[in-house]
Structure formats: structure tokens, C-alpha cells
């Protein structure tokens, strides 16, 4: 394979990864808006209409966001040792 072709393939691959990261970042920001128990229940209801595989990425993001919120909540109220 020529160097020129390899470089083009690398550029295309990197551009695809960048696009995926940007899309995941936008999705994460949109999902972060669902914070109240009622909003999350509604979202869980909607996700329940689809298979685990179809909603895998969304559920991963939501779980990560929940963990981050819990950790932040524990840090805010925790006594300093």
C-alpha cells in the first residue's frame, strides 16, 4: 500500500472517530437534561420500548451521569478528614 493511501486512510479513520465523539458528547449533553425522577421515569419508559442493544449507549451514558451525580453529592456533603 502506498504511503499516500495509508495517510488518507488514517485521516478518514480519525475524522470518523472525531465525528463519533462529537455525536456522543451531544447525546450526553441532551441526556443530562433529564434530571428529575419524573423525567428519568419518562425516559426509562421510552427506553423500555426498545431492546437492550438498541439502547445500550444511552443507558451507559445515563449510568455514568448517575454515578457522577452521586459522587458529586457525596463530595459536597462529606466531612473533611
RODO-2510 file (C-alpha; in nm, 4 decimals, decimal comma):
residues 81
     n   res          X          Y          Z
     1     x     0,0000     0,0000     0,0000
     2     x     0,1335     0,3387    -0,0903
     3     x     0,2134     0,5911     0,1782
     4     x    -0,0346     0,8350     0,0267
     5     x    -0,3149     0,5783     0,0548
     6     x    -0,2208     0,4917     0,4127
     7     x    -0,2226     0,8579     0,5124
     8     x    -0,5635     0,9074     0,3519
     9     x    -0,6993     0,6021     0,5368
    10     x    -0,5636     0,7341     0,8660
    11     x    -0,7219     1,0750     0,8075
    12     x    -1,0576     0,9183     0,7218
    13     x    -1,0392     0,6975     1,0319
    14     x    -0,9543     0,9903     1,2590
    15     x    -1,2320     1,2027     1,1104
    16     x    -1,4800     0,9208     1,1726
    17     x    -1,3691     0,8883     1,5339
    18     x    -1,3963     1,2635     1,5838
    19     x    -1,7496     1,2585     1,4419
    20     x    -1,8468     0,9728     1,6760
    21     x    -1,7013     1,1539     1,9798
    22     x    -1,8859     1,4733     1,8903
    23     x    -2,2137     1,2848     1,8458
    24     x    -2,1670     1,1041     2,1792
    25     x    -2,0872     1,4353     2,3509
    26     x    -2,4057     1,5938     2,2101
    27     x    -2,6136     1,2924     2,3150
    28     x    -2,4628     1,3054     2,6625
    29     x    -2,5492     1,6756     2,6929
    30     x    -2,9066     1,6128     2,5816
    31     x    -2,9496     1,3244     2,8272
    32     x    -2,8087     1,5343     3,1122
    33     x    -3,1245     1,7455     3,0923
    34     x    -3,3288     1,4511     3,2279
    35     x    -3,2556     1,5018     3,5987
    36     x    -3,5754     1,4838     3,7995
    37     x    -3,7225     1,1462     3,8977
    38     x    -4,0255     1,2151     3,6761
    39     x    -3,8085     1,3000     3,3753
    40     x    -3,5948     0,9909     3,4267
    41     x    -3,9048     0,7713     3,4686
    42     x    -4,0402     0,9033     3,1401
    43     x    -3,7071     0,8392     2,9697
    44     x    -3,6881     0,4870     3,1170
    45     x    -4,0404     0,4216     2,9891
    46     x    -3,9393     0,5296     2,6390
    47     x    -3,6209     0,3218     2,6510
    48     x    -3,8254     0,0219     2,7660
    49     x    -3,9900     0,0118     2,4247
    50     x    -3,6585    -0,0864     2,2678
    51     x    -3,4123    -0,3703     2,3101
    52     x    -3,1120    -0,3503     2,5431
    53     x    -2,8822    -0,3479     2,2417
    54     x    -3,0687    -0,0583     2,0801
    55     x    -3,0453     0,1478     2,3997
    56     x    -2,7042     0,0296     2,5217
    57     x    -2,5178     0,3540     2,4511
    58     x    -2,7913     0,5687     2,6063
    59     x    -2,8051     0,3515     2,9188
    60     x    -2,4259     0,3636     2,9535
    61     x    -2,4324     0,7432     2,9389
    62     x    -2,7192     0,7651     3,1889
    63     x    -2,5445     0,5277     3,4306
    64     x    -2,2230     0,7285     3,4070
    65     x    -2,4120     1,0519     3,4683
    66     x    -2,5924     0,8998     3,7679
    67     x    -2,2614     0,7856     3,9148
    68     x    -2,1082     1,1295     3,8627
    69     x    -2,4059     1,2992     4,0316
    70     x    -2,3887     1,0597     4,3275
    71     x    -2,0149     1,1120     4,3638
    72     x    -2,0567     1,4900     4,3450
    73     x    -2,3355     1,4760     4,6026
    74     x    -2,1206     1,2707     4,8371
    75     x    -1,8302     1,5090     4,7985
    76     x    -2,0415     1,8160     4,8712
    77     x    -2,1832     1,6804     5,1958
    78     x    -1,8877     1,4787     5,3155
    79     x    -1,6914     1,5942     5,6179
    80     x    -1,3276     1,6769     5,5637
    81     x    -1,0976     1,4271     5,7267
***
